[in-house]
Amino acid sequence: MAKKKNINKKVAQKKLTLKEQLSEEKDRYLRLFAEFDNYRKRTTKERVELYTTAGHDIMTSIVSVIDDLERCIKSNNYEEDHGVSLILKKMKSEMEKKGLVEIENPIGKSLDTDFHEAITSIPSKSKKDSGKIIDVIEKGYKMGNKVIRFTKVVIGK
């Protein structure tokens, strides 16, 4: 009888260790699966980010060309239907299709360092203009949620 009890204890212990081993294997499997899922999500996010910022360098170069065209139009007083004006309009349209967006005109608003770069400050005409943006030196652009070039502004003091 004592032998049967010892054998039953050993069998029970083996069953317990098998259950423990199965539990450990399940835990290891779940951890590996979670790790792989995190890897998949991270690489997908990186791939999407790469596509959205792939043209960053090219867009930065094109922004300076847009500035030159705008200065040309302004200095020569070209009309909207002039060739250079039409080229600029088409160029801006195509860049917008690619995700390049002009940051809105901030004149009269407070400085937002996420979009603006203060170049200098000048005395303002009234106290309400103190601390506000008085003039824009160079337009800013963003591509998606990323700023390509900050708007260069003058602040009133």
One Martini backbone bead per residue (centre of mass of N, CA, C, O) as a GRO file, in nm:
protein
  157
    1MET     BB    1   0.055   0.064  -0.020
    2ALA     BB    2   0.301   0.259   0.001
    3LYS     BB    3   0.378   0.234  -0.296
    4LYS     BB    4   0.123   0.364  -0.421
    5LYS     BB    5   0.155   0.640  -0.285
    6ASN     BB    6   0.433   0.709  -0.409
    7ILE     BB    7   0.340   0.682  -0.702
    8ASN     BB    8   0.113   0.895  -0.688
    9LYS     BB    9   0.299   1.128  -0.611
   10LYS     BB   10   0.482   1.116  -0.861
   11VAL     BB   11   0.256   1.156  -1.067
   12ALA     BB   12   0.159   1.426  -0.952
   13GLN     BB   13   0.432   1.570  -0.989
   14LYS     BB   14   0.450   1.533  -1.296
   15LYS     BB   15   0.187   1.680  -1.362
   16LEU     BB   16   0.277   1.946  -1.238
   17THR     BB   17   0.526   1.985  -1.415
   18LEU     BB   18   0.371   1.979  -1.682
   19LYS     BB   19   0.194   2.224  -1.617
   20GLU     BB   20   0.429   2.417  -1.578
   21GLN     BB   21   0.551   2.382  -1.858
   22LEU     BB   22   0.302   2.470  -2.012
   23SER     BB   23   0.286   2.750  -1.886
   24GLU     BB   24   0.565   2.846  -1.978
   25GLU     BB   25   0.515   2.809  -2.283
   26LYS     BB   26   0.277   3.001  -2.302
   27ASP     BB   27   0.426   3.249  -2.199
   28ARG     BB   28   0.647   3.251  -2.417
   29TYR     BB   29   0.455   3.273  -2.655
   30LEU     BB   30   0.316   3.540  -2.577
   31ARG     BB   31   0.574   3.710  -2.571
   32LEU     BB   32   0.660   3.660  -2.863
   33PHE     BB   33   0.403   3.766  -2.995
   34ALA     BB   34   0.419   4.054  -2.874
   35GLU     BB   35   0.696   4.124  -2.991
   36PHE     BB   36   0.615   4.092  -3.288
   37ASP     BB   37   0.384   4.298  -3.289
   38ASN     BB   38   0.560   4.541  -3.214
   39TYR     BB   39   0.748   4.521  -3.458
   40ARG     BB   40   0.530   4.555  -3.677
   41LYS     BB   41   0.428   4.834  -3.584
   42ARG     BB   42   0.699   4.986  -3.600
   43THR     BB   43   0.762   4.935  -3.904
   44THR     BB   44   0.506   5.063  -4.012
   45LYS     BB   45   0.553   5.345  -3.895
   46GLU     BB   46   0.830   5.394  -4.033
   47ARG     BB   47   0.727   5.368  -4.324
   48VAL     BB   48   0.525   5.600  -4.318
   49GLU     BB   49   0.730   5.818  -4.234
   50LEU     BB   50   0.911   5.790  -4.483
   51TYR     BB   51   0.698   5.872  -4.696
   52THR     BB   52   0.628   6.160  -4.572
   53THR     BB   53   0.966   6.247  -4.571
   54ALA     BB   54   1.116   6.191  -4.846
   55GLY     BB   55   1.079   6.506  -4.975
   56HIS     BB   56   1.219   6.715  -4.788
   57ASP     BB   57   1.469   6.818  -4.950
   58ILE     BB   58   1.322   6.906  -5.205
   59MET     BB   59   1.121   7.102  -5.072
   60THR     BB   60   1.333   7.296  -4.960
   61SER     BB   61   1.431   7.385  -5.242
   62ILE     BB   62   1.155   7.479  -5.362
   63VAL     BB   63   1.091   7.708  -5.163
   64SER     BB   64   1.308   7.905  -5.275
   65VAL     BB   65   1.180   7.926  -5.557
   66ILE     BB   66   0.911   8.041  -5.469
   67ASP     BB   67   1.029   8.297  -5.347
   68ASP     BB   68   1.153   8.408  -5.608
   69LEU     BB   69   0.889   8.428  -5.767
   70GLU     BB   70   0.746   8.624  -5.571
   71ARG     BB   71   0.956   8.853  -5.596
   72CYS     BB   72   0.926   8.892  -5.900
   73ILE     BB   73   0.627   8.968  -5.902
   74LYS     BB   74   0.646   9.207  -5.704
   75SER     BB   75   0.873   9.383  -5.848
   76ASN     BB   76   0.702   9.374  -6.145
   77ASN     BB   77   0.389   9.381  -6.125
   78TYR     BB   78   0.236   9.129  -6.180
   79GLU     BB   79  -0.013   8.964  -6.296
   80GLU     BB   80  -0.214   8.683  -6.273
   81ASP     BB   81  -0.180   8.628  -6.608
   82HIS     BB   82   0.106   8.589  -6.592
   83GLY     BB   83   0.342   8.359  -6.647
   84VAL     BB   84   0.481   8.356  -6.365
   85SER     BB   85   0.218   8.335  -6.202
   86LEU     BB   86   0.127   8.066  -6.327
   87ILE     BB   87   0.370   7.900  -6.242
   88LEU     BB   88   0.339   7.942  -5.938
   89LYS     BB   89   0.055   7.825  -5.911
   90LYS     BB   90   0.127   7.543  -6.018
   91MET     BB   91   0.351   7.477  -5.818
   92LYS     BB   92   0.177   7.497  -5.562
   93SER     BB   93  -0.028   7.283  -5.642
   94GLU     BB   94   0.174   7.045  -5.665
   95MET     BB   95   0.285   7.066  -5.373
   96GLU     BB   96   0.014   7.013  -5.231
   97LYS     BB   97  -0.015   6.724  -5.343
   98LYS     BB   98   0.263   6.643  -5.180
   99GLY     BB   99   0.217   6.820  -4.882
  100LEU     BB  100   0.275   7.119  -4.924
  101VAL     BB  101   0.234   7.380  -4.674
  102GLU     BB  102   0.136   7.684  -4.588
  103ILE     BB  103   0.173   7.890  -4.341
  104GLU     BB  104  -0.009   8.089  -4.188
  105ASN     BB  105  -0.073   8.410  -4.134
  106PRO     BB  106   0.054   8.572  -3.822
  107ILE     BB  107  -0.056   8.843  -3.817
  108GLY     BB  108  -0.149   8.942  -3.482
  109LYS     BB  109  -0.012   8.715  -3.341
  110SER     BB  110   0.131   8.502  -3.149
  111LEU     BB  111   0.404   8.341  -3.067
  112ASP     BB  112   0.495   8.022  -3.228
  113THR     BB  113   0.761   7.800  -3.196
  114ASP     BB  114   0.644   7.570  -3.387
  115PHE     BB  115   0.630   7.800  -3.652
  116HIS     BB  116   0.820   8.032  -3.536
  117GLU     BB  117   1.076   8.290  -3.607
  118ALA     BB  118   1.245   8.525  -3.436
  119ILE     BB  119   1.441   8.791  -3.554
  120THR     BB  120   1.288   9.051  -3.436
  121SER     BB  121   1.237   9.368  -3.265
  122ILE     BB  122   0.988   9.628  -3.248
  123PRO     BB  123   0.828   9.899  -3.211
  124SER     BB  124   0.508   9.959  -3.133
  125LYS     BB  125   0.219  10.150  -3.183
  126SER     BB  126   0.080   9.958  -2.973
  127LYS     BB  127   0.007   9.770  -2.693
  128LYS     BB  128  -0.149   9.536  -2.842
  129ASP     BB  129   0.121   9.465  -3.024
  130SER     BB  130   0.260   9.357  -2.792
  131GLY     BB  131   0.396   9.041  -2.871
  132LYS     BB  132   0.334   9.055  -3.166
  133ILE     BB  133   0.297   9.004  -3.498
  134ILE     BB  134   0.397   9.233  -3.761
  135ASP     BB  135   0.597   9.058  -3.950
  136VAL     BB  136   0.699   8.893  -4.259
  137ILE     BB  137   0.991   8.769  -4.402
  138GLU     BB  138   0.930   8.444  -4.410
  139LYS     BB  139   0.784   8.183  -4.513
  140GLY     BB  140   0.614   7.897  -4.412
  141TYR     BB  141   0.651   7.531  -4.402
  142LYS     BB  142   0.468   7.218  -4.443
  143MET     BB  143   0.479   6.849  -4.400
  144GLY     BB  144   0.225   6.774  -4.271
  145ASN     BB  145   0.348   6.785  -3.934
  146LYS     BB  146   0.610   6.904  -4.060
  147VAL     BB  147   0.851   7.141  -4.046
  148ILE     BB  148   1.044   7.285  -4.296
  149ARG     BB  149   0.978   7.603  -4.243
  150PHE     BB  150   1.002   7.873  -4.066
  151THR     BB  151   0.853   8.156  -3.974
  152LYS     BB  152   0.974   8.475  -4.030
  153VAL     BB  153   0.965   8.722  -3.766
  154VAL     BB  154   0.817   9.019  -3.625
  155ILE     BB  155   0.825   9.179  -3.311
  156GLY     BB  156   0.655   9.349  -3.076
  157LYS     BB  157   0.744   9.599  -2.793
   0.00000   0.00000   0.00000
